[in-house]
């Protein structure tokens, strides 16, 4: 799988640009602020329908424009397809395949798969639990696009249930008897939260079981001499918002039905707390992915170099997992090498050099390891110029 042509209209800094991309390695080289990251961000957007740099779509549209359009011609299994995304902040985005409109933009998911490394990846190690939950959910969607709908359904149910809890909590001091409307309504949302939440929870637990060994192998390969003398191993542990009992034992991937029942039981147990606080306290939205080095958590204990190695290991493990399930994902290395010491830089380059397509951005050509110096595109004063191989 690789992108052979990328066209942008009113995306970020580009009014219009078209770039031809060969298989193998392409390096985008240019000073900071020239627009090189905008190009690889667009490729990643076609794959995930979201940006690794911002939470909303509005910053993706060039100042003064109403919408942005990203077009990518993709080769997969020897066949070409034109994928288009029309980005409409405040309105529904639209997507097309070979000029044919799709009912929903998210039906584009899964046609292109990317794994992106960037300096922001340190938030996977040092950031909030929400960053790690998002990492897992994004990977779930890349493997099985139907999880985009599951995640959307869960978010919708959670919003509705939180609104009900908040409203009921505000009325609590004025209540003179049982609120039958609240009881019947909360039960409906409990059932939906438990059903959709169990599906998401089961998928995350299964994903962590698969990903854990790959992370351990990748961390060892990236860190090598930088590892501690005691041979510390990298590990992943999924920690739900409540004790799952036997369902939560290491190595156990529980079915959805017992997970649904466990969520319902915990919702009943925490009813008073939820009413008092006006929010949902049970469910995958409060879970944590614990990253470990030996007996210690990475967050708060790992050095800067160890944190970087772990972040890289998460991305490399994601690449290996996606690759095992089908085509090679497109690898994007956005301004990563300038952040790494020489050893980690060279080891990462060696590990990704054989991918079907690698897109690299760098402020100066010298930041790109020799093994990745293939096709080069210079970005000068916001303009694209092919440097050559």
N, C-alpha and C positions, 0 to 999 in steps of 0.2 A: 504494500500500500504506500503510495506517495502522491504528493501534489505536484502537478506539472505546470500549472499556471494559476496565479493569484491576481485578482483584480479588485481594487477598492475604489469606492466612490463616497466621498464625504465621511470617510472613516478616520477618526483622530485627526492627524495633521494633514492628511492627504485629500485633496479635492478629487484627484483621479490618478491612479497609478496601476501599472500592470507589470508583473514580475514573472519571468519564466524560470522554473526550478527543475534541475536535473535530479535523478536519483543520487543517493550518496550524500556527501556533505556539502552544504552551502553555508558560508559564513557571511553574515551581514556586518560590515565594519564601518564605524563612524563615531564621531564625538557624541557625548551625551546630549540628548535633546534634539537629535537630528531626525528621529523617527524610525530607527531600526527595530526597536522593540514593538512598535505599532504593527509591523509586518508579521512578525511571528505571533503576536497576540491575535491577529485576524485569523490565522490558520487554526490556532487553538480554539477560537470562538466558534468556528464552523463545527468543530468536534464536540464542544461541550455546551454551546449556547450561553456561555458566561465568560467573564474575564478573570484572569488571575491577578489583576491589578486593582480593580474597582468592584464594588458590590452591586452597582446599578448600571444600566445601559446608557444613561444620559451622557456621561463623559466620552463615550465612544463615537458620538456624532460630532462632526467638525463644527466649530463655532459658526453660527449663522445659518446652518442647514437644519432641515426638519427631520431628516432620516439619513441613515448610512446603509450602504449595500456592500456585502462581501460576497465575491464569487470565487469558487475554487474548482478547477478541473482536477479530478482525482482519478488515478489509475488503481484499480483493484482487480486482481485475478485477470490481468491483461485487458480489462475493459475500462473505457473512460466514462466518467459521469460528471456533469456540471451541477454543482451544488451552489445554491444561492440563499442568502439570508438577508432580509430587509429588516433593519433595526429601527423600531419606532418607539422612542421613549414615551411613556405614558399611555401607549396603546399596544395592541398585540403585535408581536413580530410576525413576519410572514416568511415562508420558505418555499423553495421550488427545487425539483430535481429534473434536470434536462428540460427546463422551462415549464414543467407541469406543476401547478400549485399543490401544496400539501394541506390537508385539513387543519393541522396544527404544526407549528414550527418544531416542536419537540420530536416529531416523527423523523426529523433529520438525524437524531442522535443514533450513534452506532455505525453510521456509514463511514465516518472517519474517526480514528482513535489516535489520541496524542498523549504523550507523557511529557510534561513540561517541568524543567528545573529552573528555579529563579532564586534570587537573594531572599525573596519573601518566604521561601520554604523554611527558614528558621522558625517561623511562627508555628510550624507543625510540632516543633520541639518545645519552644519557649512560650507559645501563645496560650490562649484559652482553650478549654475542652471543645468549644464549638468549632475551632479550627481543625481539630483532629476528627470530629464527627463529620465535618464537611469533606475531609480527605477520604474517609471511608465511603460516604454516600456518592461522591463523584466517581470513585472507582467502581462501585456497584453499578452505576448508570452506564459507565463505559463498557462493562462486561455484559449487562443486560438492560437495555434502554427502558424496559417497562418500569424499572425502579424510579424513573423520573416521575411517572404518574403516582406511584406509591408514596414517594416523598412529598409530592404536592398535595395528595389527599391527607396525609398525616398533618401537614402544616395547616391545612384548612380546618380540620377537625380540632386541632389544638387551639387555633384562634377562637373558634366558636365556643369551645368549652371554657377557655379562659375568660371570655366575655361574660358567660353565664355565671361563673364563680365570682367574678368581680362584682357583678350586679347583685348577686345573692348576698355577698358579704356586706355590701353597703346597706342592704335592706334588713340585715340581721338584727340590728338593735330595735327595729320597729315591728318585728314579727310577733304576732300574738298567738300563733298556732302553727301547725304543720303547713308547709307550702307545697301543696300537691302538684302544682305546675312545675316547680323547680325539681321535685323528686322524679317526675316522669321525664322531664327534659334531660336532666343530668344523666339518667339511666341510658337514654338514647346515645348521648355523646360518650358515655363510658364504654358502651358496647363497640362503638365505632373506633374510639381511641385504642381499645384493647385489640381489636381485630387487625387494624392497619399497623398499629405499633408492634404487634407480635410478628407480623411479616417482615417489617424492617429490622426488628431486633434479631430474628433468626438469621436473616441474611448477613447482618453485620458480624454476628458470632461466627458463622461459617467462613466469612471472608477473612477474619482475623486468624482463624485456624489455618487457612491456606497461606496467608501472607507471612505469618510469623517465621517459619523456617527460611523463607526467601530473604527476609530482612536480616536474619542472623548471618546468612551466607554473604549477602551484599555488604553488610557492615564490616565483616572480617576482611573482605577484598578491598574496600575503600580505605579502611584505617591502617591495616597491616602494622608497620612499625610504630604507628601512633597509638596503638592499643596499649592498655595498661599491662604491666608485667604479669598480673595474675590471670591473664587470658580471659578478660571479661567478655561475656556474650551478650549480644543485643536480643531483646525479647519484646513481645507485644502481649498485653493482657487487656481483654475487654471487661470493663467494670460497669454493670448496669446500675440504674438508679436505686435499686433495692436488691436485697439478697434473694437470689433465685433458688437457694437450697440445692437439692440434688441436680436441678437443671443447670446450675452454674458451675459444675465441676469442670476442672481443666480437661480439655479434649472432648467434652460433650457438646454436640450441636443439637439442641433441643428442637422438637417439632413445634409448629405454630400453635396447635391447639392447647398444649399445656402452658405455653408462654402466655397465650391469651387469658387463660384461667388465672394464672399467677398475677398478671397485670390487674385484672378485675378485683382479685382479692386484696391487692395492695391499695387500689383506689378506694375500696371500702374502708380499709384500715386508716387511710390518711385523710378521710373526708373532712374531719374537723380542722385539721391543719390547712387544707386547701381552701376551705371557706374563710378561715382567718386571714390568710395571705392573699386570697383572690387570684391564685394561679395554680396551674397543674404541676404537681410535684412528682409525678410518676410517669415514666415513659422514656423512649429512646432520646428525647430532646434533652434529657438530663444525664445521659450516660457519659462515660469517659473511656478513652483509649489510653492506657498507661504504657509509656515507653520505658523500658528498663535496660540498664547495663549491669549485669551481674545482679546483686541483691538490691541495688539502689535505683530509684527512678531517675531518668535522665534530667527531667526538669528540676533545677535547683542544685544538682550535684555534678552534672557533666561539665567539662571544660568547653571553651568555645569550639576547639577543634573536634572534640567528640560530638558536640551538638550538630556541627556541620556534617560530620560523617554519618550520623544517624538520619539527618534529613535526606542526604543523598541516598542512603540505603533504602528509605521508604520509597523514593521515586524509582530506583533501580528494581526493587522488588515488584513494584506496580508494573513496570515494563515487562519483567519476566512473566508475571501472571497473565497479562494481556496477550503476550506473545504465545504463551502455551495454549491459549484458547483460539488461535487463528492467525491472522496476518500480523506482521510486525507493525506496532504503532509508530507514528512519526515522533521522533525524539526532538524536543526543543530545549536548547540550553541557552537561556536568556541571561547574559552578563554574569555567568556563574564563575568562570575561570579566574576573573580578577579577585574573587573572594577567597580563593583556595591557595594553600601553600603548594609548592612545586610537586611534592609527593602525591598529594590528593588530586591535583590537577592532572598529572600524567596517568594515574591509575583510572580516574574517571574516563579520560579520553580513550584509553585502551579498551575499556569495557563497553563503550558505546560505538566505537568506530565501525563495527560491522553491521550496524543497523541499516535497513533499506533506505531510510532517509533521515538525515540529521540536519537540523537548522540551528545555527549558532549565531549569537550576537556578541560583539566585543567592541570596546571603545578604540582599541588599537590592535592591529594584526598580530603583534607579538604576544598578545594574551591567548591566542588560539594555539593549542599544542600542535606540533608538527604533524602528528598523525591525522589531524582533522583539517589540514589546510588543503581543501579541494577547491571547488568553485567558490568564487568570492564576488560579493556585490558590495560596492561602496555606497554609503549614504552621505552625501556632501551637500550642505545647505538645504537639507530637506528633499534633495533630488536623488533618484536611484541611478547608479552607473555600474554596469557590469565590468568588473576588473579582470575576470578570467580565471583560469585554473592555475 
